[in-house]
């Protein structure tokens, strides 16, 4: 230990402690790459995503056709699942058209609910003769099994998160052979396996898992070719199709000590990663390979679309929830991903990561890191930037060359990240004192003003004068619901109440500032803030809505902490609930006050409306209420729900107000779509004076699983409707109701 200290001091005097830190950093980053933590892996795969977006696979052939259970087919033939007899007709028609193999991106795990024997037991008022005739008919499942047996059909199966206690292990399975190490320990494993009804399984030519496992960020980049499901090694749906097409009885899995190397059938060897996954070389979405299922059933499909093709039966309908994200498309049907896997394999256009790739990465990172440590302090800024640009270009170019010319994935982000981290460390060490001084100045002024305003005032002190300007701005008011009840519990502890206020105002403030907002003032437990001043913000409506949602999330986190503290301390827990009002409009903003003291603040009707909307959040049952100009500006980014049509004091025209119910993922969810449709129906009846229709819509809404989210809104409108039924509104009533005067 003493000798190490002597060496460290000698190195520090000879070369500088910054370089010693950089050597340690070089070793540390190498350790991170070996561990391959999630951020490192995500950066690498995102780079490969970029390559695919710039140079997607170009289709040289279209060996696959998708028979699409699309919106058109569902509208014509009814909701899914269809009777198995109709599926049998689909298989029969495809077979007659010359399909090489047919595969289902779906599982028939239960008997058909429309089987004749089920109808005989459930239909009422049948005479005994009719009932016996129904029972004598073959089941729909048997009809489909007969059609499957007359063709070459691969049935889809699914890996599930729970053990299936009803799994019939006597059903047929695909033969597997292994070369090298046992592959099971490398495979993705599903605790359970969901198979088709036995009569179908016995009739099929093959069976495979259609389950696609997204990566951490939800993007599909790799598709498993073999998986482990409830103890059984199962091929993927696509690879099983290749096995059936080639007439092979067995799938060959090759593995070594590092993992799986490849999977193969006669004539096809597909390289995989260590977990048996294929890096899919994606092409852009191709509508030309789709044919509607209804067209196949009604004989309107050109023979060349099916003949000598591998046919996948799946869905692109949004309501059936099989839409995935890929590197080249934010919304690709899962069945097309299977088609892309087949196309890549059949056209020999697959991606792979070479085993020597990581050695190349380490060598590049070591050489570049040592060069930067040795020469960076002696080079000027311009020269160093130029040399860095050359090295970065060489790294990116090499990786791009391997991708485009050999379809190999060689990562350049690790050596680039390592070198950049070393360079930034040296830069930081050179300017640490100057940065510390600047931080002290910003810290002193930042206690009173927003960081953006501090920077602007530091650059332009002349702005500290009275005056103002007109700007379109988004205004926010937030307030704590039931704060009186909370404060009463602190009557004997005023310091505790102050600490609590600081505790919840801090995360709310941070949420606003993180989204480019400016704090106008604190009013007890309330906050007033605004966007698009003093600095321009082209997305001020979006940032305000993001801040409002962040505030609710941070309050939820705080409430969880307080609840645990209350349980541990044995005292009563009262949750903090926040209401937020948002509105966008032209306001006057500037430094307002006297010659001795003034504040940077905002005035205008839009400010008053934002305050009134905040006061209505409890009445409507939604924590975030927004005016129409705010809501309509963010409708493509957030889940917005129309609430009311109100008259505002001092204005002639009514204002439509909305709830901000969540972000884009919420807007696309089935739950929100149901809520929105129920609300639209109720409001339409209400505004057309169809009181009975509105009440009926409310009653239907209350019977849904999502009724709790709209309960207060239903109560509000029900009270209004009952009042209007007794005392109808005037003839010129336009649907507006509430007169906000608070």
C-alpha positions in Angstrom: 0.0 0.0 0.0 2.9 2.4 0.9 4.6 1.6 -2.4 1.4 2.3 -4.3 1.1 5.7 -2.7 4.7 6.6 -3.7 4.0 5.5 -7.3 0.7 7.5 -7.4 2.4 10.7 -6.1 5.3 10.3 -8.6 2.8 9.8 -11.5 0.8 12.8 -10.3 3.8 15.1 -10.2 5.2 13.8 -13.5 2.1 13.6 -15.6 -0.7 15.3 -13.6 -3.5 13.8 -11.5 -6.0 14.3 -14.3 -4.2 11.8 -16.5 -4.1 9.3 -13.6 -7.9 9.7 -13.3 -8.2 9.2 -17.0 -6.3 5.9 -16.9 -8.6 4.7 -14.1 -11.5 5.9 -16.2 -10.3 3.9 -19.2 -10.2 0.8 -17.1 -13.6 1.6 -15.5 -15.3 2.0 -18.9 -13.8 -1.3 -20.1 -15.3 -3.0 -17.0 -18.7 -1.4 -17.8 -18.5 -2.8 -21.4 -17.7 -6.3 -20.1 -20.6 -6.1 -17.6 -22.7 -4.7 -20.5 -25.2 -2.8 -18.3 -28.5 -1.8 -19.7 -27.5 1.8 -20.8 -24.4 0.5 -22.6 -26.5 -2.1 -24.4 -29.2 0.3 -25.3 -26.8 2.8 -26.8 -25.3 0.0 -28.9 -28.7 -1.3 -30.2 -29.9 2.3 -30.8 -26.9 2.8 -33.1 -27.8 -0.4 -35.0 -31.4 1.0 -35.2 -30.0 4.1 -36.9 -28.1 2.0 -39.4 -31.3 0.2 -40.3 -33.3 3.4 -40.7 -30.6 4.8 -43.0 -30.1 1.6 -44.9 -33.1 -0.8 -44.5 -33.3 -4.1 -46.3 -34.3 -3.7 -50.0 -36.7 -6.4 -51.0 -35.5 -8.5 -54.0 -38.3 -11.0 -53.7 -41.7 -11.3 -52.0 -41.9 -15.0 -51.0 -44.4 -14.3 -48.2 -48.1 -13.1 -48.3 -50.0 -12.0 -45.2 -53.7 -12.8 -45.1 -54.9 -9.9 -43.0 -57.7 -10.1 -40.5 -58.0 -6.3 -41.0 -60.6 -3.7 -40.2 -62.4 -4.3 -43.5 -62.7 -8.1 -42.8 -63.9 -7.5 -39.3 -66.5 -5.0 -40.5 -67.8 -7.4 -43.1 -67.5 -10.7 -41.2 -67.9 -9.7 -37.6 -65.6 -9.5 -34.5 -62.8 -11.9 -33.9 -62.6 -14.8 -33.1 -64.5 -16.1 -36.1 -66.2 -19.5 -36.2 -63.7 -22.3 -37.0 -65.8 -23.3 -40.0 -64.9 -19.9 -41.5 -61.3 -20.4 -40.7 -61.5 -23.8 -42.4 -62.9 -22.1 -45.5 -59.9 -19.7 -45.4 -57.4 -22.6 -45.2 -59.2 -24.5 -48.0 -59.3 -21.5 -50.3 -55.6 -20.8 -49.7 -54.7 -24.4 -50.3 -56.6 -24.3 -53.6 -54.8 -21.1 -54.6 -51.4 -23.0 -54.2 -50.1 -21.8 -50.9 -46.8 -23.7 -50.0 -47.4 -23.5 -46.3 -50.0 -21.7 -44.1 -49.2 -20.4 -40.6 -51.4 -18.9 -38.0 -50.2 -15.9 -35.9 -52.9 -16.8 -33.4 -53.7 -19.7 -31.1 -57.0 -21.7 -30.9 -56.6 -22.7 -27.2 -60.3 -23.3 -26.5 -63.1 -25.2 -28.4 -65.1 -23.1 -30.7 -67.9 -21.4 -28.8 -70.2 -21.9 -31.8 -69.7 -25.7 -32.0 -73.1 -27.4 -32.9 -73.1 -29.4 -29.7 -72.7 -26.2 -27.7 -75.6 -24.6 -29.7 -77.8 -27.7 -29.0 -77.2 -27.2 -25.2 -77.6 -23.5 -25.1 -80.2 -22.5 -27.7 -83.7 -22.3 -26.2 -87.0 -23.6 -27.6 -85.4 -26.3 -29.8 -87.4 -29.4 -30.5 -85.7 -32.6 -29.6 -85.2 -33.7 -33.2 -83.4 -30.5 -34.1 -81.3 -30.7 -30.9 -80.2 -34.3 -31.9 -79.4 -33.2 -35.4 -77.1 -30.5 -34.0 -75.4 -32.9 -31.7 -74.8 -35.3 -34.6 -73.0 -32.6 -36.7 -69.2 -32.6 -36.6 -67.7 -29.9 -34.4 -66.4 -26.7 -35.9 -63.0 -27.7 -34.5 -63.1 -31.0 -36.4 -64.1 -29.2 -39.6 -61.0 -26.9 -39.3 -58.8 -29.9 -38.4 -59.9 -31.7 -41.6 -59.0 -28.6 -43.6 -55.7 -28.4 -41.8 -54.9 -32.1 -42.5 -55.5 -31.6 -46.2 -53.0 -28.8 -46.3 -49.6 -27.9 -44.8 -50.5 -25.8 -41.8 -48.3 -24.6 -39.0 -50.3 -23.7 -35.8 -49.2 -20.8 -33.6 -48.6 -21.3 -29.9 -47.8 -18.8 -27.2 -45.4 -18.6 -24.3 -47.2 -17.3 -21.2 -46.1 -16.0 -17.8 -47.8 -18.7 -15.7 -47.5 -22.4 -15.7 -50.4 -24.0 -17.7 -51.7 -26.8 -15.5 -53.9 -28.2 -18.3 -51.0 -28.6 -20.8 -51.2 -31.9 -22.6 -47.7 -33.1 -23.0 -48.7 -36.0 -25.2 -49.5 -33.7 -28.1 -46.9 -33.8 -31.0 -43.8 -31.6 -30.9 -41.1 -30.7 -33.4 -38.0 -32.9 -33.4 -34.8 -31.1 -32.2 -31.1 -32.0 -32.5 -28.2 -30.3 -30.7 -24.6 -29.9 -31.7 -22.1 -28.8 -29.0 -23.2 -27.5 -25.6 -26.7 -27.9 -24.3 -28.7 -24.8 -25.5 -31.4 -24.7 -22.8 -29.5 -22.5 -20.4 -29.2 -19.8 -23.1 -32.7 -19.8 -24.3 -35.5 -17.3 -23.4 -37.8 -19.1 -21.0 -41.5 -18.8 -20.6 -43.0 -20.4 -17.5 -46.1 -21.6 -19.4 -47.1 -22.8 -22.8 -50.5 -22.2 -24.4 -51.3 -24.7 -27.1 -54.2 -25.3 -29.5 -57.0 -27.7 -28.9 -55.8 -31.3 -29.4 -57.9 -32.1 -32.5 -56.1 -29.2 -34.3 -52.6 -30.0 -32.9 -52.9 -33.6 -34.1 -53.9 -32.5 -37.6 -51.2 -29.8 -38.2 -47.9 -30.2 -40.1 -46.1 -28.1 -37.6 -46.4 -25.9 -34.6 -44.3 -23.0 -33.3 -44.3 -20.1 -30.9 -45.4 -16.7 -32.3 -44.4 -14.9 -29.1 -42.1 -12.0 -29.7 -40.2 -10.6 -26.8 -39.6 -6.8 -27.0 -36.4 -5.4 -25.6 -36.2 -3.0 -22.6 -37.3 0.0 -24.6 -40.2 -1.9 -26.2 -38.6 -2.1 -29.7 -38.5 -5.4 -31.6 -35.0 -5.9 -32.9 -34.4 -9.6 -32.4 -36.8 -12.5 -32.7 -36.1 -15.8 -31.0 -35.8 -18.8 -33.3 -36.0 -21.3 -30.5 -37.4 -20.8 -27.0 -38.0 -22.8 -23.8 -41.7 -22.9 -22.8 -42.9 -24.9 -19.8 -39.8 -27.1 -20.0 -40.0 -27.8 -23.7 -37.7 -26.4 -26.4 -40.0 -25.0 -29.1 -39.2 -23.5 -32.5 -40.5 -20.1 -33.5 -43.5 -19.9 -35.8 -41.3 -18.7 -38.7 -38.6 -21.3 -38.3 -41.1 -24.0 -38.1 -42.5 -22.8 -41.4 -39.1 -23.2 -42.9 -38.9 -26.7 -41.5 -42.2 -27.7 -43.0 -41.4 -26.1 -46.4 -38.0 -28.0 -46.6 -39.6 -31.3 -45.5 -37.1 -31.6 -42.6 -38.1 -33.7 -39.6 -35.7 -32.1 -37.2 -34.3 -28.6 -36.3 -30.6 -28.5 -35.6 -29.4 -26.2 -32.9 -25.6 -25.4 -32.7 -24.2 -24.0 -29.4 -20.9 -23.5 -27.7 -19.8 -22.3 -24.3 -20.6 -18.7 -25.1 -24.1 -19.4 -26.3 -26.1 -20.5 -29.3 -24.4 -20.0 -32.7 -27.1 -20.9 -35.2 -30.2 -22.9 -35.9 -30.6 -24.9 -39.1 -32.9 -27.0 -41.3 -32.1 -28.6 -44.6 -30.8 -25.8 -46.9 -31.0 -23.0 -44.3 -28.6 -22.1 -41.5 -29.6 -18.9 -39.7 -27.0 -17.2 -37.4 -28.3 -16.1 -34.0 -27.1 -14.3 -31.0 -26.1 -16.2 -27.8 -29.8 -16.5 -26.8 -30.9 -18.0 -30.1 -32.3 -14.7 -31.4 -32.2 -13.6 -35.0 -31.2 -9.9 -35.7 -33.9 -9.0 -38.1 -32.8 -7.0 -41.1 -35.9 -4.9 -41.5 -37.3 -3.6 -44.7 -39.8 -0.7 -44.6 -43.5 -1.7 -44.3 -44.8 -3.2 -47.4 -48.6 -3.0 -47.9 -48.3 -5.0 -51.2 -47.9 -8.3 -49.3 -51.2 -7.9 -47.5 -54.5 -9.4 -48.7 -57.7 -9.0 -46.7 -59.1 -12.2 -45.3 -62.5 -11.4 -46.5 -61.2 -11.2 -50.1 -59.7 -14.7 -49.8 -63.0 -16.0 -48.5 -65.0 -14.4 -51.3 -62.6 -15.4 -54.0 -61.3 -11.9 -55.0 -57.6 -12.6 -54.6 -55.3 -12.9 -57.6 -53.8 -16.4 -57.7 -50.2 -15.0 -58.0 -50.6 -13.5 -54.5 -50.9 -17.0 -53.0 -49.4 -19.5 -55.4 -46.0 -20.8 -54.3 -46.0 -18.4 -51.3 -45.5 -18.9 -47.6 -48.8 -17.5 -46.1 -49.2 -16.0 -42.7 -52.6 -15.4 -41.3 -52.6 -12.6 -38.8 -54.0 -9.1 -38.1 -53.2 -5.5 -38.6 -56.4 -4.3 -36.8 -55.5 -1.9 -34.0 -58.2 -3.3 -31.7 -56.6 -6.7 -31.7 -53.5 -5.4 -30.0 -50.8 -6.9 -32.2 -49.0 -3.6 -33.2 -45.2 -3.5 -32.5 -42.4 -1.0 -32.7 -39.4 -1.8 -34.9 -36.2 0.2 -35.8 -37.8 1.3 -39.1 -41.4 1.7 -38.0 -43.2 3.0 -34.9 -46.2 0.8 -35.6 -45.8 -2.5 -37.5 -48.2 -5.4 -37.1 -46.7 -8.4 -35.4 -47.5 -10.6 -38.3 -45.4 -8.5 -40.6 -42.5 -8.9 -38.3 -42.8 -12.7 -38.8 -43.0 -12.1 -42.6 -39.8 -10.0 -42.4 -38.0 -12.8 -40.6 -39.0 -15.2 -43.3 -38.0 -12.8 -46.1 -34.6 -12.2 -44.4 -33.9 -16.0 -44.1 -35.2 -16.9 -47.5 -33.2 -14.2 -49.3 -30.0 -14.8 -47.2 -30.2 -11.2 -45.9 -29.7 -11.6 -42.2 -27.7 -9.6 -39.7 -25.2 -11.0 -37.2 -22.7 -9.9 -34.6 -19.3 -11.5 -35.2 -17.5 -13.1 -32.2 -14.4 -10.9 -32.9 -16.5 -7.7 -32.7 -15.9 -7.1 -29.0 -12.1 -7.6 -29.4 -12.1 -4.9 -32.1 -14.0 -2.6 -29.8 -11.6 -3.1 -26.9 -8.5 -2.6 -29.1 -9.9 0.6 -30.6 -10.9 2.0 -27.2 -7.4 1.2 -25.7 -5.4 2.8 -28.6 -7.6 6.0 -28.8 -7.8 6.4 -25.1 -4.0 6.3 -24.6 -3.5 8.7 -27.5 -5.9 11.2 -25.9 -4.3 10.9 -22.5 -0.8 11.4 -24.0 -1.4 14.2 -26.4 -4.6 16.0 -25.6 -3.1 18.4 -23.0 -0.4 19.5 -25.6 -2.7 20.1 -28.5 -4.7 23.2 -29.1 -8.5 23.1 -29.0 -8.9 23.4 -32.8 -6.3 20.7 -33.5 -7.7 18.4 -30.9 -11.3 18.8 -32.3 -10.0 18.1 -35.8 -8.1 15.0 -34.7 -11.1 13.8 -32.7 -13.4 14.3 -35.7 -11.1 12.2 -37.8 -11.0 9.3 -35.3 -14.8 9.5 -34.8 -15.3 9.4 -38.5 -13.0 6.4 -38.9 -14.9 4.6 -36.1 -18.3 5.3 -37.6 -17.1 4.6 -41.1 -15.7 1.2 -40.1 -18.9 0.2 -38.4 -21.0 1.4 -41.3 -18.7 -0.5 -43.8 -19.2 -3.8 -42.0 -23.0 -3.2 -41.8 -23.5 -2.3 -45.5 -21.0 -4.6 -47.1 -21.1 -7.7 -44.9 -24.2 -7.3 -42.8 -22.2 -7.5 -39.6 -23.0 -5.4 -36.5 -19.7 -4.0 -35.1 -20.3 -1.4 -32.4 -18.4 1.9 -32.5 -20.2 3.6 -29.6 -18.1 2.0 -26.9 -14.6 3.2 -28.1 -16.2 6.6 -29.0 -17.8 6.8 -25.6 -14.6 5.8 -23.8 -12.5 8.3 -25.7 -15.1 11.1 -25.3 -15.3 10.5 -21.5 -11.5 10.7 -21.2 -11.4 13.9 -23.2 -14.2 15.5 -21.2 -12.5 14.6 -18.0 -9.4 16.4 -19.1 -11.4 19.5 -20.2 -13.3 19.4 -16.9 -10.1 19.3 -14.9 -8.7 22.3 -16.9 -11.7 24.6 -16.2 -12.9 23.3 -12.8 -12.0 26.5 -10.9 -13.7 28.8 -13.4 -16.8 26.7 -13.4 -16.9 26.7 -9.6 -16.9 30.5 -9.6 -19.7 30.6 -12.1 -21.7 28.1 -10.0 -21.4 30.3 -7.0 -22.8 33.3 -8.8 -25.7 31.3 -10.3 -26.4 29.8 -6.9 -26.6 33.2 -5.2 -29.1 34.6 -7.8 -30.9 31.2 -8.3 -32.3 31.4 -4.8 -34.7 34.1 -6.0 -35.2 33.8 -9.8 -35.6 31.0 -12.3 -32.3 29.7 -13.9 -33.4 30.9 -17.4 -34.1 34.4 -16.1 -30.9 34.5 -14.1 -29.0 33.7 -17.4 -30.9 36.4 -19.3 -30.4 39.0 -16.6 -26.7 38.2 -16.4 -26.3 38.8 -20.1 -28.6 41.8 -20.2 -28.8 43.7 -16.9 -30.7 46.6 -18.6 -33.8 44.4 -18.6 -34.2 45.1 -14.8 -36.6 48.0 -15.5 -40.4 48.4 -15.4 -42.3 47.7 -18.6 -43.8 44.8 -20.4 -44.6 43.1 -23.7 -47.5 41.1 -25.2 -46.8 37.4 -25.8 -48.8 34.3 -26.3 -48.2 32.3 -23.1 -49.4 29.3 -21.3 -50.4 30.0 -17.7 -50.5 27.4 -14.8 -52.2 27.6 -11.5 -51.9 24.7 -9.0 -53.4 24.3 -5.6 -53.5 21.6 -2.9 -57.0 20.2 -2.4 -58.1 20.1 1.3 -55.1 21.9 2.6 -57.1 23.3 5.5 -57.6 19.7 6.8 -53.9 19.0 6.5 -52.9 22.3 8.2 -55.3 21.6 11.1 -53.4 18.4 11.9 -50.3 20.6 12.4 -51.9 23.1 14.9 -49.4 22.3 17.5 -46.5 22.0 15.1 -46.1 25.1 12.9 -42.6 24.1 12.0 -43.8 20.8 10.8 -46.4 22.5 8.6 -43.7 24.7 7.1 -41.5 21.7 6.5 -44.4 19.9 4.8 -45.1 22.9 2.5 -41.5 23.1 1.5 -41.4 19.4 1.0 -44.3 19.3 -1.5 -43.6 22.7 -3.1 -40.0 21.7 -4.0 -40.9 18.8 -6.3 -43.7 20.8 -7.9 -41.3 23.6 -8.5 -38.6 21.3 -9.9 -41.2 19.8 -12.3 -42.1 23.3 -13.6 -38.5 24.4 -14.0 -37.4 21.1 -15.7 -40.0 21.9 -18.4 -38.8 25.4 -19.1 -41.4 27.1 -16.9 -41.0 30.3 -14.9 -42.3 30.5 -11.3 -44.3 33.7 -11.0 -45.2 33.4 -7.3 -46.1 31.2 -4.4 -49.5 31.9 -2.7 -49.5 29.7 0.4 -49.9 26.2 -0.9 -50.6 27.4 -4.5 -48.1 28.0 -7.3 -48.5 30.3 -10.3 -46.2 29.7 -13.3 -46.0 30.5 -17.0 -44.2 29.5 -20.2 -42.8 31.3 -23.2 -41.3 34.2 -21.2 -38.8 35.6 -20.6 -37.2 33.2 -23.2 -39.0 32.0 -26.3 -40.5 28.5 -26.1 -42.2 27.3 -29.3 -43.6 24.3 -27.4 -44.9 26.1 -24.4 -48.2 24.3 -24.4 -46.6 20.9 -24.6 -44.0 21.8 -21.9 -46.8 23.1 -19.6 -48.8 19.9 -19.9 -45.7 17.8 -19.4 -44.9 19.8 -16.2 -48.5 19.3 -15.0 -48.3 15.5 -15.4 -44.8 15.5 -13.8 -46.2 17.3 -10.8 -48.9 14.7 -10.3 -46.3 11.9 -10.6 -44.0 13.6 -8.1 -46.8 14.2 -5.6 -47.8 10.5 -5.9 -44.2 9.6 -5.0 -44.2 12.0 -2.1 -47.5 10.6 -0.8 -46.1 7.1 -0.8 -43.2 8.3 1.3 -45.5 10.1 3.7 -47.8 7.1 4.0 -44.8 4.8 5.0 -43.7 7.5 7.5 -47.2 7.7 9.0 -47.4 4.0 9.4 -44.0 3.8 11.0 -44.7 6.9 13.2 -48.2 5.7 14.2 -50.0 9.0 13.2 -52.8 9.8 10.8 -51.9 9.9 7.1 -53.7 12.6 4.9 -52.7 12.4 1.2 -51.9 15.5 -0.7 -53.9 16.0 -3.8 -53.2 18.8 -6.4 -55.5 20.5 -8.9 -53.9 22.2 -11.9 -55.4 24.8 -14.3 -53.8 25.5 -17.7 -54.7 28.1 -20.2 -53.1 29.7 -23.3 -53.6 33.2 -24.6 -52.0 36.6 -25.2 -50.8 38.2 -22.0 -48.8 41.2 -20.8 -45.5 40.1 -19.2 -42.7 42.1 -17.7 -41.2 43.6 -14.6 -44.1 45.1 -12.6 -44.0 47.0 -9.4 -42.4 50.1 -7.9 -39.0 51.7 -8.4 -37.8 50.0 -5.2 -39.2 46.6 -5.7 -40.8 44.7 -8.6 -41.4 41.2 -9.9 -41.4 39.6 -13.3 -45.0 38.7 -13.7 -47.9 38.3 -16.1 -51.4 39.9 -16.5 -54.4 39.2 -18.7 -57.8 37.5 -19.1 -56.0 34.2 -19.9 -54.4 34.3 -16.5 -57.8 34.7 -14.8 -59.2 31.8 -16.7 -56.3 29.5 -15.8 -57.0 30.3 -12.1 -60.7 29.6 -12.5 -60.0 26.3 -14.3 -57.8 25.2 -11.4 -60.7 25.8 -9.1 -62.9 23.5 -11.2 -60.6 20.4 -11.1 -62.3 19.0 -8.0 -65.8 19.5 -9.4 -65.1 17.6 -12.7 -63.0 14.9 -11.1 -59.9 15.4 -13.1 -56.7 16.9 -11.6 -55.6 18.8 -14.7 -58.1 21.1 -16.5 -57.0 23.1 -19.6 -58.6 25.7 -21.8 -59.3 25.0 -25.5 -56.2 26.8 -26.9 -53.9 24.7 -24.7 -55.7 21.4 -25.2 -56.1 21.7 -29.0 -52.4 22.6 -29.4 -51.3 19.4 -27.6 -54.0 17.0 -28.9 -51.5 14.9 -30.9 -49.2 14.5 -27.9 -51.5 14.0 -24.9 -54.8 12.3 -24.0 -57.3 15.1 -23.9 -61.0 14.7 -22.9 -63.6 17.4 -23.5 -65.5 18.2 -20.3 -67.7 21.2 -20.7 -68.8 24.3 -22.6 -68.6 27.2 -20.2 -69.4 30.9 -20.0 -66.7 33.0 -18.4 -67.5 36.2 -16.7 -66.4 39.2 -18.8 -66.5 37.2 -22.1 -69.3 36.9 -24.7 -68.1 33.7 -26.3 -68.2 30.4 -24.4 -65.1 28.4 -23.7 -64.6 24.6 -24.2 -62.6 23.1 -21.4 -60.7 19.8 -21.4 -59.0 17.4 -19.0 -55.4 16.4 -19.7 -55.7 12.7 -18.8 -52.2 11.5 -19.7 -49.5 11.3 -22.4 -49.6 9.8 -25.9 -49.4 6.2 -24.6 -52.6 6.9 -22.5 -54.3 8.4 -25.6 -53.7 5.2 -27.5 -54.9 2.9 -24.8 -58.1 1.0 -25.1 -59.2 2.3 -21.6 -58.9 5.9 -22.6 -60.6 5.4 -25.9 -63.6 3.9 -24.0 -63.7 6.9 -21.7 -63.5 9.3 -24.5 -66.3 7.6 -26.5 -68.6 7.5 -23.5 -68.0 11.2 -22.8 -68.6 12.2 -26.5 -71.8 10.3 -26.6 -73.1 11.9 -23.3 -72.1 15.5 -24.3 -73.7 15.1 -27.8 -77.0 14.1 -26.2 -76.8 16.8 -23.5 -76.1 19.6 -26.0 -78.9 18.5 -28.3 -81.3 18.6 -25.3 -81.8 14.8 -25.5 -81.9 14.5 -21.7 -83.1 10.9 -21.7 -80.3 9.9 -24.2 -77.8 11.7 -22.0 -79.0 9.9 -18.9 -79.0 6.6 -20.7 -75.4 7.3 -21.8 -74.4 8.1 -18.2 -76.1 4.8 -17.0 -74.2 2.8 -19.7 -71.0 4.5 -18.7 -71.5 3.6 -15.0 -71.8 0.0 -15.9 -68.4 -0.2 -17.6 -65.1 -1.2 -15.9 -63.8 2.4 -16.2 -66.8 4.1 -14.6 -64.8 5.3 -11.6 -62.7 7.7 -13.7 -65.9 9.6 -14.8 -68.0 9.3 -11.7 -67.8 12.9 -10.6 -68.4 14.1 -14.2 -71.4 11.8 -14.4 -72.8 13.2 -11.2 -72.3 16.7 -12.3 -74.1 16.2 -15.6 -76.8 14.1 -14.1 -77.6 16.9 -11.6 -77.8 19.5 -14.5 -80.0 17.3 -16.6 -82.4 16.7 -13.8 -82.6 20.4 -13.2 -83.1 21.1 -16.9 -85.8 18.5 -17.2 -87.7 20.5 -14.5 -86.8 24.0 -15.9 -85.7 23.7 -19.5 -83.1 26.2 -20.7 -84.0 29.1 -23.0 -84.5 28.4 -26.8 -81.2 30.1 -27.7 -79.2 27.9 -25.2 -76.0 26.7 -26.9 -75.0 24.0 -24.4 -72.9 26.3 -22.2 -73.6 26.0 -18.5 -71.1 27.0 -15.9 -70.5 30.7 -15.0 -67.1 30.8 -13.4 -66.8 33.7 -11.0 -64.3 32.4 -8.5 
